[in-house]
Amino acid sequence: MTVADVIDWTINLPWQKAFSWFAVAVVASQLRDFFGITMGTFIVSFVGNGFVQSAQDWLPLRRFSPQTRRRLLVCAYYTAIVSLFTLFGVLIIPDVVREGADFVSRLQTENLWVVVLEKMRKGLGDGVMDSLERFLLIASSDDVTQAIDFAALDRIAGGAQRTQYLGMALQNVLRQYTNAAASVVSDLLSFTTKFAIQVGISLILSFMVVWDLPGIQRGVESLRTSRVAPIYNTVAPSLEVFATLFGKALQAQARIAMVNTILTALGMWALQIPGVGLLSLFVFICGFIPIAGVIISTVPIGFVALTEYGFTKLALVILMITGVHFIEAYGLNPAIYSAHLKLHPLLVLTVLVVAEHSLGVWGLLLAVPLTVFTLDYVLRYPEYSVTGVASKELENVIASTDLPHDEDEA
C-alpha cells in the first residue's frame, strides 16, 4: 500500500458519522448521573405508550376524539401505576426493610457459623467434616508454612467447644464475603429512599412524555432541518430502532422475571423459608441479569435454608429453584431476543462485569442487548448498516414475542 492509498483511505473515512456518534457519546457521558432517571422514564413511557396504542380502538372509547382517547388512557395508566407503587410502599417495603435488617444482623453474628457447622456435620457426617475442619484450619491460618496443631483440635471433644472453635475459623475465612454481603444488603435498603425519589421523578417525566407524545415527536423531528441536522440524521434512526428493540426485549424480560419471582416466592412459602419478601425482591432484580442472576439470587435463599433448617431444606430449595428455572428456560426464554444468538456463558459473564463497572446497576440491563447488537453488526449481518441490524433484531423480537398469540389465532 502506497502513501497515496493511505491518504485516500483516510480521506474516505466517514468522519461526519464518527464525529456525530462521538458528540452523542460525550453528551451521554456528561449526563451519566441522570442515567437512572432517564432509564426509568424510558421504561415507564415505553410501556405506557404501548398500552395507549393497543387500547385506542377499544369499543367504549370510540365515541371520543383520538386526543381525548389518548389522554383518558394515559390517566388510567398512571392512576394504576401510582396506586400500585403506593400499595407496594405501604404494604411491602416495611416488611422488606425489617427482613433486610434481620438478614444483615444474622450475617454479622459470630454464632451464625457455629449453626452452619452444626447443620453441615448432621448433613455430611463426621468423616467428611473431619477433613473439612482441617481445611478450615489451613485456610484460616495467616501463615500456612507454619505447623498447624491438628492434635490440639483432636483433643477437643465433639460438642459446643469444638464447634465454637471451628466457627471462629470459618468466620475468619469468610469474613470478607459476609461483610460484602451485609454491605450490599445495607446499601440496597438505604437506596430505598433514593430509589423512591427517582421513581417519582421518572413517573412525572414519563407522564408528560406520554401525555403529549405526538407533539413531542413533531418537535424532535423538526431537528431534521435545524443546525444539528447532520448529527440528528446520522444518530436518530439508529437510536430509535435500538430503543424500540431494547424496550421490546425488556418487556419480555420483565414478564419472565415476574413469573420467575412469583413461582420462587410460592416455592419459598411452601418450604416455609423466612424472609420471603426480601428474597423475592432480590430474585426479581436478579431476574434481569442473564446467567449470573440465577446464581446470585440462589445464594441467599440457600443460605437462609441451611442456617434455619439444615441440608435437607437446602436440597429442597435447590430442587425448587432448578424446577423454576427449567420452566423459565424451556417455557419463557424463547421470548428473549438474545436467545436468537446463543451467547457463551463466559462472554455473558465478562460483559456483565465490564458493564457493571462502567455503568453500575443499569449496565447489567444494557450489557447483553449491546453485546448481541455488536456481534450482529460485526459477524451476523456484516452487509447491513447499524439501523439495518437493529431492524433485523427487532423483527426477531416481535416474531418471538408474538408467536404464542399467532399460534392461538391459527
N, C-alpha and C positions, 0 to 999 in steps of 0.2 A: 504494500500500500504506500503510495507516494504522499508527499506533503499536501499536494493539491487535493487528493482524495480525502484526507483527514479534514482539510478546511471545508470542502463541500459537505462532508458528513456532519460537521459541527454546525454549519450554516443551516442545514436542512432539519436539524432537530426541532421538535415542536416547543420552541421556547415560550410561546404565548400560553400554551396549555400548562407547561411546567410552572410558569410564574403564577397562573391563576390558582392552581392547586396549592402552591407554596403560600400564597396570600391567605387562602382559606385555612390552611394548617396553622399559620401564625395567629390568626384571629381566634381559632378554636383553642389554641394553647393559652392565650391570654384570658380566655373565658372558662378555663378548666375548673375554677372554683364554683362555677354555676352549673357544672355538669349534672349534678343530681337533680336540680330543679328542672333543667332542660329535658332530661330523660323522663322525669315524672310527667312533665307537661305533654311531651310527645306521646307517651303511652296512653294516658287518660284521653287525650284528644283523638288519637287514632282509634281507640275502642269506641269512644263516643260518636265519632263521625261515622264509623261503620254501622253502629246501632241506628243512627238517624237515617242513613241512606237505605238501610234494609226495611225500616218501618214507615218510609214515606208513603208507600202505597197501601197502607193499612186502611181497610174499608171505612171505619168511622171517621178517619181524618181527611177523606177525600173532599168533604164539603168545604174545607178551608183552603186558602191560597197556599202555594208552596212555602212562602216565607213564614206564614203563621204555623204551618205544619212543622217546619223545622224548629221553630222556637218552642212550640209545645213539647216536642220530643226532647229537645235539649233540657228544658226544665224538668221533665220527668226523669231523664237520665241522671242529672246531677242531684236531684232530690233523693234518688235511690242511692247514689254514691255517698252523699253526705250522711244519710241515715245509717248506711252500713258502717262507715267509719266511726260514727258516734256510738253505735251499738258495740262495735269492736272495742272502742276505747273504754267504755263504761263496764262492760262485762268481762272482757278477756284480758286487757292489759294489766289490771291489778293482780290477777292470778299469775300471769306470766312473770311480773316483777317479783312477786313473793317466791315463786318456784325458782327463779333465777338466783335470788339471794340465798335461798336454801342450797342450791347446787354449788354456788361459789364457796359457801361455808363448809360444805361437805368435802370439796376438793382440798381445802386448806387445812383440814383437821389431820392430826397425826394418827388418830385411831382408824382412819379410813383404810390404810394399807394393812393394818392388822386384820380388819374384817376381810379384805381381799384375800390375804394369805390363808385365813381360816377356810374361806369358801373354796380356794384352789386346792387345799390339802384334802378336803372332803371329796372334791370332784376328780382330782388327778391321782390320789393315792400317795402313800408315804414314799415309795420308790422314786417316782418322778420328782416329788417335792424335795427330796434329799439332794438330788442333782441340781435342781433349780436353786436351792438355798446356797450351795457352794458357788454357783454362777453369780448370784446376787452379791456375795461377799467379795468376789473378784471385781465385779463391775463397780461396786461402791467404794473400793479401795482407792486412795489417792495415788498410790504407787504399787502397781501390780508386780514389780520386781522384788518387792519385799515379801518375805514368807508370811502367808496368811494362816493364822492359827485355827485350822479346821477342828483340831482336837478340843479347843475351847467350846466350839459350837456343839460338838458331840457330847460334851459333858453336861450341856444344858438339857435337862429332861424335857420331853414334849409337854407343852402346856402354854400358859399365858406368857411366861417369861421368855421362852424361845420365840414365840410368835411376835412378842413386842420387840425383841432384839432384831429379828429379821424385818419387821415392819419399818423400823428406823433405817435399815439398809436399803429397802425398796424405795422409801421416801427420798433418800439421798440420790438414788439413781434417777428417779423420775421427777425430781423437784422442778427442773427447768420446764418440763412439759406440763405439769399440773399448774404451775404458775402462769404459763402461757394460756392454758385453757381457762383458768379463772379470770385472767385479764381480758380474754376475748368475750366471755360472758358478761363481765362487768361493763366493758365498752358497749356491748350490744344493748344492755339495759340503760346505760347513760345516754345512748344515742336516741332513745325513745322520744325525748323532748325535741331534739334537733330534727328528727325524722318527722314528727308531727307538724313542726313549722314548715318544713319543706313540702309536705303533703298539702298543707293548707295553701301555700303559695302556688303549687302546681295546679291545684283544683281551680283557683281563681283565674290563673292564666289560661288554662285549658278551656274553662267555661267561656272566656272572652273569645278564644280562637274558634271553638265550635259554633258559638252563637252567631258569629258573622264571618264564617269561613269563606263564602263566595266573595264577599267584599275584600277580605284579606288576600285571596288568590288573585283578584284583579289588581290589587296594589303591588303584589310581588311580581306579577307578570309585566307590569309597566317598566320593570328594570331592564327588559329586553332592549328598550330604546334609550336607556339612560347612559351616563358616562361610564358606568361599570358594566355595560353590556358585554364586553369581551369576557370578563370573568364570569358573569351570570350565565351566558350561553354555553360556556365550557363546563361549568360545575353543576348548574341546576338540574339538567336532565339526569345525570348520574345519581345525584343525591336524592332526587325524587323517586327514582325507581328503587334505589337501595333502601330508602326509608320505608317504602311500601313492602319491600321484601323482608326487612327486619321486623316490621310491625306484624306481618302475617305469621312469620316464624315465632315471634314472641307470644302471639295469641295462642298458637298451638302448644308452645312450651308451657304457658300458664295453665292451660287446661290439663295438661299432663301432670304438672306439679300439684294442682288442686286435687285431682283424683288420687295421686300418689299419697298426698298428705291425709286425705280422708281415710283411705284404706289402712295406712300406717297407724293413724290415730285409733281407728276401730280395733286394730290388732293389739295396740298397747293397752287399750281399755279392756279387751278380753283377757289379756295376760296380767292385768292389774299392775301395770308399771306406773309408778308415781311420777308426777310432773308432766302429765300428758300435754298440757297447754304449751309449756316452754319447748318441749321436744317436738311437738307438731309444728310450731312456728319455725324451729330450726330446720325441720325436714322440708317445709315449703320453700324457705330461702335457698336451701341446698338443691332443691329440685330444678333450679335454673342453671346449675353448674354441671356440665356433662362429665360423666365418669367419676370425677373426684367427688362430686356431690353425694353419690351413693355411699362412699367410704366415710366422708366427713360426718354425714347425718347418722350413720350407723354406730359410730364410736360412742357418743354419749348415751344412746339407748342401751347398748350392750353394757356399758359401764354401770349404769343405774341397775340394770337387771342383775349383774354379777354381785354388786355390793349389797343389794337388798335381799336377793333370794338365792343366788348361787349358780352353779354351772348348768343345772337343768333348765332354769329360766333363761339363761343366756343362750342355750342351744335352741330353745323355743323362739326366742327373739330373732336369732339368725335365720331360722326356718321361715318365720313370718315375713321378714324383710326380703328374703330370697323369693318367696311367692309373690310379694307385691311387685318386685322389680321384674319378675318373669312376666307378669301381666303387662307391666309398662313396656318391656322390650318387644313383646310379640303382639300386643294389642293396641298400644298407643304410640309407640315411637315412629311408625310409618308416617305420622302427621308432622314429624320434624323434618324440615327440609334438609338439614345436614346429613340425614341418613342416606340421601341420594349419593353422597360422596363418602365412602367408608373411610373416615379418618382413623389413622392408627392411634391407639390409646396413648402411646408415648408422645406423639405430636400434639394431641389434645392437652395432655398434662403440661407440656412445655409451653404452649401458647397461653394456657391459663395462668401459669406462674409469671410469665412476662407481662401479660395484660394486667394482672392484679398489682404488680409492682409499678406499672406505668400509669394506670388509670384508677386503681383502687377497686372497690367492690363492683362498680359499674363495668369495669374492664372484663370481669368474668362473664357478663352477659354478651359483650361485643366480641369476645375472643374468637369463638367458633364461627359465627357468621362472617367475620372479616377473613378468617383463615380459609374458609370454603370459597369465599368470593375471590380471594387472591389466587388460590390454586386453580380455580376455574379459568380465571383470566390468563394465567401463565401456562397451564397444562391442558385443560379440557377443551377450552374454546379459544385457541390462540388466534383464530381468524376473526373473532368478534371484537368490537370495541368494548370499553368499560360498560357503557349503557346496554349494549347487546348482551353481555354476560349477565348483568343484573336482570334483564328481561327474561333470559332463559331460566335462571334460577327461580324467578317469580312465577313462571309458568309451572315449574316443578312443585312449588309450594301450593299454588292454587289447585293443581291437579290432585295432589296427595290429600290436602285437607278437604277437598270436595268429593273425594272418592266414595266414602260411605253414603253420602247424600245421592250421588249419581247412581249407585247401585240400588238404592231404595227406589229411585224413580224408575229404573229399568225393570 
